């Protein structure tokens, strides 16, 4: 703020100095004109003096305009901004941000109930704070209050239309609720607003995959991977699309690349599940059983996979394994 005041003072001084010099210049020119043309008639001298005064006045106006421009540039360069005529006063904004930070801290501690209360108060203190609504929506979603979360995201988008992050968050919520038209609309807005966003392309790919268009989804995931080649979620999505397209060998190759990004014995269970499903499609039941066992041992909780594993083990014991191709369980992909 000191820089702003210094700039304004310098601009004011420049303005006053310019005015003083311009006034002095005007007087000097008039005086010279009267002396030079003193022998001429009073009428002629007056006309000449007036012309000289007008010329000096023009010079003064030019100087003053330049001084004002310099002063304005100094103020603008210092970062000073006008306080908006409408909306919350700064203190309300500060209070809302404080409550928001406290709410995020509570969410980090898994105290979602307290986080919800704090963020709700932040939104009430400053209804136009888009970030407060975004965080409030996230906590509401985690607490299972999904429609309330969507309402907050929708209001945030109304306040900040075209916000890429909001479009992505809202699109994911709509997709999980099965509202694919709304999810598709927001994913397209995100891609249009940020064509270099891997998250936007990934969301659009997930939406079109949910709509049964795996080839289009694969193209979107490839675009996302070109932007963020090390993003594990995008690689996992790509492997799942290959599996759904009946290309299990390519799916396994993609999963192998993903597996190399983890430390030994740290591969997440959902990656192991997709490996098992691809191995089943390749008629490799022994490998599939091993992958499923590792997934369960690492905390996977999926009744579908437990049933699949039991079936494979039974078939292996009977000596009659059967090749199957199935959809990856939704609960596994969310984990």
C-alpha positions as CSV (number, residue, x, y, z in Angstrom):
1,X,0.0,0.0,0.0
2,X,3.0,2.3,0.6
3,X,3.9,2.0,-3.1
4,X,0.4,3.1,-4.0
5,X,0.6,6.2,-1.8
6,X,4.1,7.1,-3.1
7,X,2.9,6.8,-6.7
8,X,-0.2,9.0,-6.0
9,X,2.0,11.6,-4.2
10,X,4.5,11.7,-7.0
11,X,1.7,12.1,-9.5
12,X,0.1,14.9,-7.5
13,X,3.4,16.7,-7.3
14,X,4.0,16.3,-11.0
15,X,0.5,17.7,-11.6
16,X,1.1,20.8,-9.3
17,X,4.5,21.4,-10.8
18,X,3.2,21.2,-14.3
19,X,0.4,23.6,-13.5
20,X,2.8,26.1,-11.8
21,X,5.3,25.9,-14.7
22,X,2.5,26.3,-17.2
23,X,1.1,29.4,-15.4
24,X,4.6,30.9,-15.2
25,X,5.1,30.2,-18.9
26,X,1.8,31.9,-19.7
27,X,2.7,35.1,-17.8
28,X,6.2,35.2,-19.3
29,X,4.8,35.0,-22.8
30,X,2.2,37.7,-22.2
31,X,4.8,40.0,-20.6
32,X,7.2,39.5,-23.5
33,X,4.4,40.2,-26.0
34,X,3.6,43.5,-24.3
35,X,7.2,44.6,-24.2
36,X,7.9,43.7,-27.9
37,X,4.8,45.4,-29.2
38,X,4.7,48.3,-26.8
39,X,5.2,50.9,-29.6
40,X,2.3,49.6,-31.5
41,X,-1.3,50.7,-30.7
42,X,-2.9,49.4,-27.6
43,X,-5.5,47.5,-29.7
44,X,-2.8,45.7,-31.8
45,X,-0.8,44.9,-28.7
46,X,-3.8,43.4,-27.0
47,X,-4.6,41.2,-30.0
48,X,-1.0,40.0,-30.2
49,X,-0.8,39.4,-26.5
50,X,-4.0,37.4,-26.6
51,X,-2.6,35.2,-29.3
52,X,0.6,34.6,-27.3
53,X,-1.4,33.8,-24.2
54,X,-3.6,31.3,-26.1
55,X,-0.5,29.6,-27.4
56,X,1.0,29.4,-23.9
57,X,-2.3,28.1,-22.6
58,X,-2.3,25.3,-25.2
59,X,1.2,24.4,-24.1
60,X,0.0,24.4,-20.5
61,X,-2.9,22.1,-21.2
62,X,-0.6,19.6,-23.0
63,X,1.8,19.6,-20.1
64,X,-1.0,19.1,-17.6
65,X,-2.5,16.2,-19.5
66,X,0.9,14.5,-19.7
67,X,1.4,15.0,-15.9
68,X,-2.0,13.5,-15.2
69,X,-1.2,10.5,-17.4
70,X,2.0,9.9,-15.6
71,X,0.3,10.1,-12.2
72,X,-2.4,7.7,-13.3
73,X,0.2,5.3,-14.6
74,X,2.0,5.3,-11.3
75,X,-1.2,4.6,-9.4
76,X,-2.2,1.8,-11.8
77,X,1.3,0.3,-11.7
78,X,1.3,0.2,-8.0
79,X,-1.6,-2.3,-8.0
80,X,-4.2,-0.1,-6.4
81,X,-7.7,-1.1,-7.2
82,X,-11.0,0.5,-6.5
83,X,-13.3,-1.1,-3.9
84,X,-16.4,-2.3,-5.7
85,X,-19.5,-0.3,-5.1
86,X,-21.6,-3.4,-4.4
87,X,-21.0,-6.7,-2.8
88,X,-19.6,-7.6,0.7
89,X,-17.3,-5.2,2.5
90,X,-13.6,-6.3,3.0
91,X,-14.2,-7.4,6.6
92,X,-17.0,-9.8,5.5
93,X,-14.7,-11.2,2.9
94,X,-11.9,-11.7,5.5
95,X,-14.3,-13.4,7.8
96,X,-15.5,-15.7,5.1
97,X,-12.0,-16.7,4.1
98,X,-11.1,-17.3,7.8
99,X,-14.1,-19.6,8.2
100,X,-13.3,-21.3,4.9
101,X,-9.7,-22.1,6.0
102,X,-10.9,-23.4,9.3
103,X,-13.4,-25.6,7.5
104,X,-10.7,-27.0,5.2
105,X,-8.6,-27.8,8.2
106,X,-11.5,-29.6,9.8
107,X,-12.0,-31.5,6.6
108,X,-8.3,-32.5,6.6
109,X,-8.9,-33.9,10.1
110,X,-11.9,-35.9,8.7
111,X,-14.2,-33.8,10.9
112,X,-16.7,-33.4,8.1
113,X,-19.5,-32.3,10.3
114,X,-17.6,-29.3,11.7
115,X,-16.2,-28.6,8.3
116,X,-19.7,-28.4,6.9
117,X,-20.9,-26.0,9.6
118,X,-17.9,-23.7,9.1
119,X,-18.1,-23.6,5.3
120,X,-21.9,-23.0,5.5
121,X,-21.2,-20.0,7.7
122,X,-18.5,-18.8,5.2
123,X,-21.0,-18.9,2.4
124,X,-23.6,-17.0,4.5
125,X,-21.0,-14.3,5.3
126,X,-20.0,-13.9,1.7
127,X,-22.5,-15.4,-0.7
128,X,-20.4,-14.3,-3.7
129,X,-17.3,-16.1,-2.6
130,X,-16.9,-18.8,-5.3
131,X,-14.2,-20.7,-3.5
132,X,-16.2,-21.0,-0.3
133,X,-19.1,-22.5,-2.3
134,X,-16.7,-24.9,-4.1
135,X,-15.3,-26.2,-0.8
136,X,-18.7,-26.3,0.8
137,X,-20.0,-28.5,-2.1
138,X,-17.0,-30.8,-1.8
139,X,-17.7,-31.4,1.9
140,X,-21.4,-31.9,1.3
141,X,-20.6,-34.5,-1.3
142,X,-18.3,-36.3,1.0
143,X,-21.1,-36.4,3.6
144,X,-23.5,-37.9,1.1
145,X,-25.6,-34.8,0.7
146,X,-25.2,-34.9,-3.0
147,X,-28.1,-32.8,-4.3
148,X,-27.1,-30.0,-1.8
149,X,-23.6,-30.3,-3.2
150,X,-24.8,-30.0,-6.8
151,X,-26.8,-26.9,-5.8
152,X,-23.7,-25.2,-4.4
153,X,-21.7,-26.0,-7.5
154,X,-24.5,-24.7,-9.8
155,X,-24.6,-21.4,-7.8
156,X,-20.8,-21.1,-8.0
157,X,-21.0,-21.6,-11.8
158,X,-23.7,-18.9,-12.0
159,X,-21.3,-16.5,-10.2
160,X,-18.3,-17.6,-12.2
161,X,-19.5,-19.0,-15.6
162,X,-17.0,-20.9,-17.6
163,X,-14.7,-21.6,-14.6
164,X,-12.9,-24.7,-15.7
165,X,-12.3,-26.2,-12.3
166,X,-16.0,-25.7,-11.4
167,X,-17.1,-27.3,-14.7
168,X,-14.9,-30.3,-13.9
169,X,-16.1,-30.7,-10.3
170,X,-19.8,-30.2,-11.3
171,X,-19.4,-32.6,-14.3
172,X,-18.0,-35.4,-12.1
173,X,-20.9,-34.9,-9.6
174,X,-23.5,-35.0,-12.4
175,X,-21.8,-38.1,-13.9
176,X,-21.9,-40.0,-10.6
177,X,-25.6,-39.1,-10.2
178,X,-26.3,-40.5,-13.7
179,X,-27.2,-37.1,-15.1
180,X,-25.1,-37.7,-18.2
181,X,-26.6,-34.8,-20.3
182,X,-25.5,-32.3,-17.6
183,X,-22.2,-34.0,-17.2
184,X,-21.5,-33.9,-20.9
185,X,-22.5,-30.2,-21.1
186,X,-20.0,-29.2,-18.4
187,X,-17.3,-31.5,-19.7
188,X,-17.6,-29.8,-23.1
189,X,-17.5,-26.3,-21.5
190,X,-14.3,-27.3,-19.6
191,X,-12.7,-28.6,-22.8
192,X,-13.7,-25.4,-24.7
193,X,-12.4,-23.1,-21.9
194,X,-9.2,-25.0,-21.3
195,X,-8.2,-27.2,-24.3
196,X,-4.8,-27.9,-22.6
197,X,-6.4,-29.3,-19.5
198,X,-5.8,-33.0,-19.0
199,X,-8.6,-33.1,-16.4
200,X,-11.1,-31.6,-18.8
201,X,-10.3,-34.2,-21.5
202,X,-10.4,-37.0,-18.9
203,X,-13.8,-35.9,-17.7
204,X,-15.2,-35.8,-21.2
205,X,-13.7,-39.2,-21.9
206,X,-15.3,-40.7,-18.8
207,X,-18.7,-39.2,-19.8
208,X,-18.6,-40.6,-23.3
209,X,-17.4,-43.9,-22.0
210,X,-20.4,-44.0,-19.6
211,X,-22.6,-43.4,-22.7
212,X,-21.2,-46.4,-24.4
213,X,-18.7,-44.8,-26.8
214,X,-15.4,-46.3,-25.9
215,X,-13.6,-45.4,-29.1
216,X,-14.3,-41.7,-28.5
217,X,-13.3,-42.1,-24.9
218,X,-10.0,-43.6,-25.9
219,X,-9.3,-40.6,-28.1
220,X,-10.0,-38.3,-25.2
221,X,-7.8,-40.2,-22.8
222,X,-5.0,-40.1,-25.3
223,X,-5.3,-36.3,-25.5
224,X,-5.2,-36.1,-21.8
225,X,-2.2,-38.4,-21.6
226,X,-0.4,-36.3,-24.1
227,X,-0.8,-33.4,-21.7
228,X,-0.1,-35.3,-18.5
229,X,1.8,-38.5,-19.5
230,X,2.5,-39.5,-15.9
231,X,-1.0,-39.1,-14.5
232,X,-1.9,-42.5,-13.0
233,X,-5.7,-42.0,-13.2
234,X,-5.6,-41.3,-16.9
235,X,-3.4,-44.4,-17.6
236,X,-5.8,-46.5,-15.5
237,X,-8.8,-45.2,-17.5
238,X,-7.0,-45.9,-20.8
239,X,-6.3,-49.5,-19.7
240,X,-10.0,-50.0,-18.8
241,X,-11.1,-48.7,-22.3
242,X,-8.7,-51.1,-24.0
243,X,-10.2,-54.0,-22.0
244,X,-13.7,-53.0,-22.9
245,X,-12.8,-52.8,-26.5
246,X,-11.7,-56.4,-26.4
247,X,-8.0,-55.6,-26.4
248,X,-6.8,-57.3,-23.2
249,X,-3.2,-57.6,-24.3
250,X,-3.0,-53.8,-24.8
251,X,-4.8,-53.3,-21.5
252,X,-2.1,-55.4,-19.7
253,X,0.7,-53.6,-21.4
254,X,-0.8,-50.3,-20.3
255,X,-1.2,-51.6,-16.7
256,X,2.4,-52.8,-16.7
257,X,3.5,-49.2,-17.5
258,X,1.3,-48.0,-14.6
259,X,2.6,-50.7,-12.2
260,X,6.2,-49.4,-12.8
261,X,5.3,-46.1,-11.2
262,X,4.6,-47.8,-7.8
263,X,7.1,-49.2,-5.3
264,X,7.3,-53.0,-4.9
265,X,4.1,-54.5,-3.3
266,X,2.5,-51.1,-3.4
267,X,0.3,-51.5,-6.5
268,X,-3.3,-50.3,-5.7
269,X,-6.0,-53.0,-5.6
270,X,-8.0,-51.5,-8.5
271,X,-5.0,-51.9,-10.8
272,X,-4.6,-55.5,-9.8
273,X,-8.3,-56.1,-10.4
274,X,-8.1,-54.8,-14.0
275,X,-5.0,-57.0,-14.5
276,X,-7.0,-60.0,-13.3
277,X,-9.9,-59.2,-15.6
278,X,-7.6,-58.8,-18.6
279,X,-5.9,-62.0,-17.7
280,X,-9.3,-63.8,-17.6
281,X,-10.0,-62.5,-21.1
282,X,-6.7,-63.9,-22.3
283,X,-7.6,-67.3,-20.8
284,X,-5.0,-67.1,-18.0
285,X,-7.1,-68.1,-14.9
286,X,-4.0,-68.8,-12.7
287,X,-2.6,-65.3,-13.3
288,X,-6.1,-63.8,-12.7
289,X,-6.5,-65.7,-9.4
290,X,-3.2,-64.4,-8.2
291,X,-4.1,-60.8,-9.2
292,X,-7.4,-61.0,-7.4
293,X,-5.8,-62.5,-4.3
294,X,-3.3,-59.6,-4.1
295,X,-6.1,-57.1,-4.6
296,X,-8.1,-58.6,-1.7
297,X,-5.0,-58.8,0.5
298,X,-4.4,-55.1,-0.1
299,X,-7.8,-54.1,1.3
300,X,-10.1,-54.3,-1.7
301,X,-13.7,-54.6,-0.6
302,X,-15.9,-55.8,-3.5
303,X,-18.4,-58.5,-3.4
304,X,-18.3,-58.9,-7.1
305,X,-14.5,-59.6,-7.1
306,X,-14.9,-61.9,-4.1
307,X,-17.5,-63.9,-6.1
308,X,-15.3,-63.9,-9.2
309,X,-12.3,-65.1,-7.3
310,X,-14.3,-67.9,-5.6
311,X,-15.6,-69.0,-9.0
312,X,-12.2,-69.1,-10.6
313,X,-10.8,-71.1,-7.7
314,X,-13.6,-73.6,-8.0
315,X,-13.2,-74.0,-11.7
316,X,-9.4,-74.4,-11.3
317,X,-10.0,-77.1,-8.7
318,X,-12.5,-78.9,-11.0
319,X,-10.1,-78.5,-13.9
320,X,-12.7,-76.6,-16.1
321,X,-11.8,-72.9,-16.2
322,X,-14.0,-70.7,-18.3
323,X,-13.0,-67.6,-20.1
324,X,-15.2,-64.6,-19.3
325,X,-15.3,-60.9,-20.3
326,X,-17.1,-58.7,-17.8
327,X,-17.4,-55.1,-16.9
328,X,-15.2,-53.8,-14.1
329,X,-17.3,-53.3,-11.0
330,X,-18.1,-49.7,-10.3
331,X,-17.2,-50.0,-6.7
332,X,-13.7,-51.2,-7.7
333,X,-13.1,-48.3,-10.0
334,X,-14.1,-45.8,-7.4
335,X,-11.7,-47.3,-4.9
